[in-house]
Amino acid sequence: MRSVLFFTFIGLTVLNQLQAAELDQVGGNKLQGKLVEIKQNQITMQLKSDSKTVPAVETISIDLDHTRLPWKKTGMVILANNDRILGDLVRSEEEFLLIKMNLLPGQPEWRVPLETVTTAFFDWPASRFTRTELLKKADRQEQNDDLFFLKNGDHLEGEFISFNESSFRFDSSAGETSVPRAGIQFFRFNPELINFPQPDQLRYVVNLTNGTRVTVSELALSQEEVTAKTLFGVRLSCPLSLIETITPRGGQVIPLSVLEPSSYRFTPYFNRKWDWQRNRNALRGPLIAEGKEYFSGLGMHSAGELRFQLDGKYSGFQTLIGLDDATTGRGDVEVLILVDQRVVFQQTLSDDQRRLVEVPRIDTTGAAELILKVEFGKNADMDDNVNWLRPVLLQKQ
């Protein structure tokens, strides 16, 4: 039986950090300089002339100036909280999945509890198109059992038992079955058996330069070596240069992607229906604009409208908007943001002009409703895949 996880959370401590960084604050300021220290949930930035310390609960994100590493052949595991781990899937052992981190060759294998895993890919492809097709393939299946997808296009159902470097074992209506591991493309666990409780306390989402994303309860930096503790109990140790972003969660910043919209309306150009997507683009692939991938956001297609009830709880809204990189040069849309039926932002996005725009901070003090709209542009609905990137609501202080 998959065991229940319990977590102990302590403050985030980062010492002696001397890397270029940009810190985005709830109050609207952006601090640019060097991230010097994060201690007891206080973040200190060294600026040109002085230093400034701000609470982590009032921080939207910290971006470090580190470039994403090129793709390297490896596997990929998606966790129930939207974290993902890129590394070689070595074997299973009792109630754990053992992963060897290619990015960190000197570290022990990570022991990831099976109950936290939704989907595991033995070979995560380099092609973005293939990745999107695999994610769509995994999502579209109805399941009451674990599912095992074969490289020949078939899939099997049953109960996962184990795997090692040569074989993959599961139990099905035909009894215990063993198949060559080389024939398995990926597997997806029964959602009813997933148990990954999420904390209310302040925690931090850490993005690594190989695409790994983990939420941590502890983080420290010494001699430019970062150590952290993930929510599933694994210790991470890596050079600071391998970290892209640090994003506090549980403070005054509420990602729009965690909220349920009050309504969604779609007007088709012909007959095809497009749903909105949470933390994926409209094609159900990763959110990527101008070569950069974002882990938090919404994917929409023209002509779509999402409504969110605010009930006067928030002081502001901010986001980036952009055409997804999966467009093929024909994307053209009109994007609007409305607060209580009043248009507060309007912008044309097209492959000919602006593909990515930072929306100025929008005041939502006392507002009852936020509306995000994507309307047809000059090319009807061709490639009208719009990403709302890092959209956040800011709670009143």
Secondary structure in CASP SS format (residue, H / E / C, confidence):
PFRMAT SS
TARGET T0000
AUTHOR 0000-0000-0000
METHOD secondary structure of the structure
MODEL  1
M C 1.00
R C 1.00
S C 1.00
V C 1.00
L C 1.00
F C 1.00
F C 1.00
T C 1.00
F C 1.00
I C 1.00
G C 1.00
L C 1.00
T C 1.00
V E 1.00
L C 1.00
N C 1.00
Q C 1.00
L C 1.00
Q E 1.00
A E 1.00
A E 1.00
E E 1.00
L E 1.00
D E 1.00
Q E 1.00
V C 1.00
G C 1.00
G C 1.00
N C 1.00
K E 1.00
L E 1.00
Q E 1.00
G E 1.00
K E 1.00
L E 1.00
V E 1.00
E E 1.00
I E 1.00
K E 1.00
Q C 1.00
N C 1.00
Q E 1.00
I E 1.00
T E 1.00
M E 1.00
Q E 1.00
L C 1.00
K C 1.00
S C 1.00
D C 1.00
S E 1.00
K E 1.00
T E 1.00
V E 1.00
P E 1.00
A H 1.00
V H 1.00
E H 1.00
T E 1.00
I E 1.00
S E 1.00
I E 1.00
D E 1.00
L E 1.00
D C 1.00
H C 1.00
T C 1.00
R C 1.00
L C 1.00
P C 1.00
W C 1.00
K C 1.00
K C 1.00
T C 1.00
G E 1.00
M E 1.00
V E 1.00
I E 1.00
L E 1.00
A C 1.00
N C 1.00
N C 1.00
D C 1.00
R E 1.00
I E 1.00
L E 1.00
G E 1.00
D E 1.00
L E 1.00
V E 1.00
R E 1.00
S E 1.00
E E 1.00
E C 1.00
E C 1.00
F E 1.00
L E 1.00
L E 1.00
I E 1.00
K E 1.00
M C 1.00
N C 1.00
L C 1.00
L C 1.00
P C 1.00
G C 1.00
Q C 1.00
P C 1.00
E C 1.00
W E 1.00
R E 1.00
V E 1.00
P E 1.00
L H 1.00
E H 1.00
T H 1.00
V E 1.00
T E 1.00
T E 1.00
A E 1.00
F E 1.00
F C 1.00
D C 1.00
W C 1.00
P C 1.00
A C 1.00
S C 1.00
R H 1.00
F H 1.00
T H 1.00
R H 1.00
T H 1.00
E H 1.00
L H 1.00
L H 1.00
K H 1.00
K H 1.00
A H 1.00
D H 1.00
R C 1.00
Q C 1.00
E C 1.00
Q C 1.00
N C 1.00
D C 1.00
D E 1.00
L E 1.00
F E 1.00
F E 1.00
L E 1.00
K C 1.00
N C 1.00
G C 1.00
D C 1.00
H E 1.00
L E 1.00
E E 1.00
G E 1.00
E E 1.00
F E 1.00
I E 1.00
S E 1.00
F E 1.00
N C 1.00
E C 1.00
S C 1.00
S E 1.00
F E 1.00
R E 1.00
F E 1.00
D E 1.00
S E 1.00
S C 1.00
A C 1.00
G E 1.00
E E 1.00
T E 1.00
S E 1.00
V E 1.00
P E 1.00
R H 1.00
A H 1.00
G H 1.00
I E 1.00
Q E 1.00
F E 1.00
F E 1.00
R E 1.00
F C 1.00
N C 1.00
P H 1.00
E H 1.00
L H 1.00
I C 1.00
N C 1.00
F C 1.00
P C 1.00
Q C 1.00
P C 1.00
D C 1.00
Q C 1.00
L C 1.00
R E 1.00
Y E 1.00
V E 1.00
V E 1.00
N E 1.00
L E 1.00
T C 1.00
N C 1.00
G C 1.00
T C 1.00
R E 1.00
V E 1.00
T E 1.00
V E 1.00
S E 1.00
E E 1.00
L E 1.00
A E 1.00
L E 1.00
S E 1.00
Q C 1.00
E C 1.00
E E 1.00
V E 1.00
T E 1.00
A E 1.00
K E 1.00
T E 1.00
L C 1.00
F C 1.00
G C 1.00
V C 1.00
R E 1.00
L E 1.00
S E 1.00
C E 1.00
P E 1.00
L H 1.00
S H 1.00
L H 1.00
I E 1.00
E E 1.00
T E 1.00
I E 1.00
T E 1.00
P E 1.00
R E 1.00
G C 1.00
G C 1.00
Q C 1.00
V E 1.00
I E 1.00
P E 1.00
L H 1.00
S H 1.00
V H 1.00
L C 1.00
E C 1.00
P C 1.00
S C 1.00
S E 1.00
Y E 1.00
R E 1.00
F E 1.00
T C 1.00
P C 1.00
Y C 1.00
F C 1.00
N C 1.00
R C 1.00
K C 1.00
W C 1.00
D C 1.00
W C 1.00
Q E 1.00
R E 1.00
N C 1.00
R C 1.00
N C 1.00
A C 1.00
L C 1.00
R C 1.00
G C 1.00
P C 1.00
L E 1.00
I E 1.00
A E 1.00
E C 1.00
G C 1.00
K E 1.00
E E 1.00
Y E 1.00
F C 1.00
S C 1.00
G E 1.00
L E 1.00
G E 1.00
M E 1.00
H E 1.00
S C 1.00
A C 1.00
G E 1.00
E E 1.00
L E 1.00
R E 1.00
F E 1.00
Q E 1.00
L C 1.00
D C 1.00
G C 1.00
K C 1.00
Y E 1.00
S E 1.00
G E 1.00
F E 1.00
Q E 1.00
T E 1.00
L E 1.00
I E 1.00
G E 1.00
L E 1.00
D C 1.00
D C 1.00
A C 1.00
T C 1.00
T C 1.00
G C 1.00
R C 1.00
G C 1.00
D E 1.00
V E 1.00
E E 1.00
V E 1.00
L E 1.00
I E 1.00
L E 1.00
V E 1.00
D C 1.00
Q C 1.00
R E 1.00
V E 1.00
V E 1.00
F E 1.00
Q E 1.00
Q E 1.00
T E 1.00
L E 1.00
S E 1.00
D C 1.00
D C 1.00
Q C 1.00
R C 1.00
R C 1.00
L E 1.00
V E 1.00
E E 1.00
V C 1.00
P C 1.00
R C 1.00
I E 1.00
D E 1.00
T C 1.00
T C 1.00
G C 1.00
A C 1.00
A C 1.00
E E 1.00
L E 1.00
I E 1.00
L E 1.00
K E 1.00
V E 1.00
E E 1.00
F E 1.00
G E 1.00
K C 1.00
N C 1.00
A E 1.00
D C 1.00
M C 1.00
D C 1.00
D C 1.00
N E 1.00
V E 1.00
N E 1.00
W E 1.00
L E 1.00
R E 1.00
P E 1.00
V E 1.00
L E 1.00
L E 1.00
Q E 1.00
K C 1.00
Q C 1.00
END
